[in-house]
Amino acid sequence: EKASVGLYVYPNLMAADILLYRATHVPVGEDQKQHIELARDIAQKFNNDFDKPDFFPQPEPLIQGPATRVMSLRDGTKKMSKSDPSDLARITMLDTPDEIARKIRKAKTDPDALPDTVSALDARPEAANLLGIYAALADRPLAGVVDEFAGAQFSKLKEELAELATATIGPIGAEMQRLMDDPTGVDAALADGAARARAIADGVMQDVRAAVGFLQTPAP
């Protein structure tokens, strides 16, 4: 009874954003996969209801890499979130190298040495999270990273992860800051992207209206 209309409408709006451009693949995190499944259901129902089998493609979730869901640095059982009350729980793209290193050094751990098998990570969420982040940033299989740090203490992993994270994320943050310092250029890029997206969306909406029998509005 206390749920807002946004809770019910949001998944449909997300599906509309996907189908409006006839997307075939959508990059998402593991926890967003259900939204793609809803978009697939809506696409299939529309195609069936209006006897147009290929009108909307059935989008596929694109889930890549060993860290498809990054967890909180303060609690390995919770997703890393910008709304977490603790700033130490997350790393942002605009964090300085010192801030990134500090957050990794303060990340929650357990008292045992790092495991030697991937399956052992199931019972050790903090180890799984830090090793998964390392694997993602290094673009390496998780199993290889587990082998490399097997039997080591968390301090060793944190030291190397901090170095890797600052080297990988730091340049991204610097580029973001450069763009933020040029709002006119950003606005121009957004306007150009919006115009190109609108051209695609307008064409699809004309096809949708024709399929369902709506009267077409002449272009201005």
C-alpha positions in Angstrom: 0.0 0.0 0.0 2.9 2.4 0.6 4.7 1.6 -2.7 4.9 4.6 -5.0 3.7 4.5 -8.6 7.3 4.9 -9.6 8.0 1.4 -8.3 5.5 -0.1 -10.8 6.2 2.3 -13.7 10.0 2.3 -13.6 10.5 -1.3 -15.1 8.1 -0.4 -17.9 10.0 2.8 -18.6 13.2 0.9 -18.7 11.7 -1.6 -21.1 10.5 1.4 -23.3 14.0 2.9 -23.3 15.4 -0.5 -24.6 12.7 -1.3 -27.2 12.4 2.3 -28.5 15.8 1.8 -30.2 15.2 -1.8 -31.1 18.3 -2.8 -29.0 19.5 -6.3 -29.4 22.0 -6.3 -26.5 22.0 -4.3 -23.3 25.1 -4.1 -21.0 23.8 -4.6 -17.4 24.9 -5.8 -14.0 23.7 -9.1 -12.7 21.1 -7.5 -10.5 19.5 -5.8 -13.5 18.9 -8.9 -15.6 15.3 -9.2 -14.6 14.6 -5.8 -16.3 15.9 -7.2 -19.6 13.6 -10.3 -19.1 10.6 -7.9 -18.7 11.6 -6.1 -21.9 11.8 -9.4 -23.7 8.3 -10.3 -22.4 6.9 -7.0 -23.6 8.6 -7.3 -27.0 7.2 -10.8 -27.5 3.7 -9.9 -26.4 3.6 -6.9 -28.8 4.9 -9.0 -31.7 2.3 -11.7 -31.0 -0.6 -9.3 -30.4 -0.1 -7.4 -33.6 1.1 -10.4 -35.7 4.5 -8.9 -36.4 7.0 -11.6 -35.3 10.1 -9.5 -36.0 8.9 -6.0 -35.1 10.8 -5.8 -31.8 14.0 -7.9 -31.3 14.3 -9.8 -28.1 17.1 -8.0 -26.3 19.8 -10.1 -24.6 21.6 -9.0 -21.4 25.3 -8.4 -21.9 27.0 -9.3 -18.6 30.7 -9.4 -18.9 33.8 -9.7 -16.7 34.5 -11.3 -13.4 33.0 -8.4 -11.3 29.5 -8.1 -12.6 28.3 -7.0 -9.2 30.7 -5.0 -7.1 30.0 -5.1 -3.4 30.5 -2.6 -0.6 34.0 -2.2 0.8 32.5 -2.1 4.3 30.2 -5.1 3.9 30.8 -7.7 1.2 27.2 -8.9 1.3 25.8 -5.6 0.1 26.1 -4.0 -3.3 28.4 -1.0 -3.6 26.1 2.0 -3.7 26.5 5.8 -4.0 23.7 6.1 -1.4 25.6 4.2 1.3 25.9 6.5 4.3 29.6 5.6 4.6 31.9 7.2 2.0 34.4 4.4 2.7 31.9 1.8 1.3 32.5 2.9 -2.3 35.0 4.1 -4.9 33.9 6.8 -7.3 35.3 7.7 -10.6 36.2 11.1 -9.3 38.1 9.9 -6.2 41.7 11.0 -6.1 44.5 8.3 -6.1 45.0 9.0 -2.4 41.3 8.5 -1.7 41.1 5.3 -3.7 44.1 3.9 -1.8 42.8 4.9 1.6 39.4 3.3 0.9 41.0 0.0 -0.2 43.3 0.0 2.8 40.3 0.4 5.1 38.1 -2.2 3.3 36.6 -4.8 5.6 38.4 -8.2 5.7 38.3 -11.4 7.7 41.2 -12.8 9.8 42.2 -15.7 7.6 44.7 -15.9 4.8 43.3 -15.7 1.2 41.9 -19.0 -0.1 43.3 -21.1 -2.9 40.1 -22.0 -4.7 37.3 -19.9 -6.2 34.7 -22.1 -4.5 36.1 -21.1 -1.1 35.1 -17.5 -1.8 31.4 -18.4 -1.4 31.7 -18.3 2.4 34.1 -15.2 2.3 32.3 -12.2 0.8 35.0 -9.7 1.6 37.7 -11.8 0.0 35.5 -12.5 -3.0 34.8 -8.8 -3.5 38.4 -7.6 -3.3 39.7 -10.4 -5.5 36.9 -9.9 -7.9 37.6 -6.1 -8.2 41.3 -7.0 -8.8 40.4 -9.5 -11.5 38.1 -6.9 -13.2 40.6 -4.1 -13.2 43.5 -6.4 -14.3 41.2 -7.9 -17.0 42.1 -11.4 -15.8 40.2 -14.5 -14.9 39.2 -14.7 -11.3 40.8 -18.2 -10.9 44.2 -16.9 -11.9 44.0 -14.0 -9.4 42.9 -16.5 -6.6 46.0 -18.6 -7.5 48.3 -15.6 -7.4 47.2 -14.5 -3.9 46.5 -18.0 -2.4 47.7 -18.1 1.2 48.7 -14.4 1.3 47.4 -11.9 3.8 44.8 -9.3 2.9 47.5 -6.6 3.4 49.3 -7.9 0.3 46.2 -7.9 -1.8 45.2 -4.5 -0.6 48.6 -3.0 -1.4 48.6 -4.4 -5.0 44.9 -3.6 -5.5 45.4 0.0 -4.4 48.2 0.4 -6.9 46.2 -1.2 -9.7 43.0 0.7 -8.9 44.7 4.1 -8.8 46.5 3.4 -12.1 43.2 2.2 -13.8 40.6 4.5 -12.3 42.8 7.6 -11.9 43.0 8.5 -15.6 39.2 8.0 -15.9 38.6 10.5 -13.1 41.0 12.9 -14.7 39.2 12.7 -18.0 35.8 13.1 -16.3 37.2 16.2 -14.5 38.4 17.6 -17.9 35.0 17.2 -19.4 33.3 18.7 -16.3 35.5 21.8 -16.7 34.1 22.2 -20.2 30.3 22.3 -19.7 29.8 23.9 -23.1 31.5 21.0 -24.9 29.5 18.5 -22.8 26.2 20.3 -23.6 27.1 20.2 -27.3 27.9 16.5 -27.1 24.6 15.8 -25.3 22.6 17.8 -27.7 24.1 15.9 -30.7 23.5 12.6 -29.1 19.9 13.5 -28.2 19.3 14.6 -31.8 20.6 11.3 -33.2 18.6 9.3 -30.7 15.5 11.3 -31.4 15.8 10.5 -35.1 15.9 6.8 -34.4 13.1 7.0 -31.8 10.8 9.0 -34.1 11.0 6.4 -36.8 10.3 3.5 -34.4 7.3 5.3 -32.9 5.9 5.9 -36.4 6.2 2.1 -37.0 4.5 1.4 -33.6 1.6 3.7 -34.3 1.1 2.1 -37.7 1.2 -1.3 -36.2 -1.5 -0.6 -33.6 -3.7 1.4 -35.9 -3.2 4.9 -34.4 -3.7 7.9 -36.7 -0.4 9.3 -37.9 0.4 12.9 -37.0 1.9 14.8 -40.0 5.5 15.9 -39.4 5.7 19.7 -38.8 
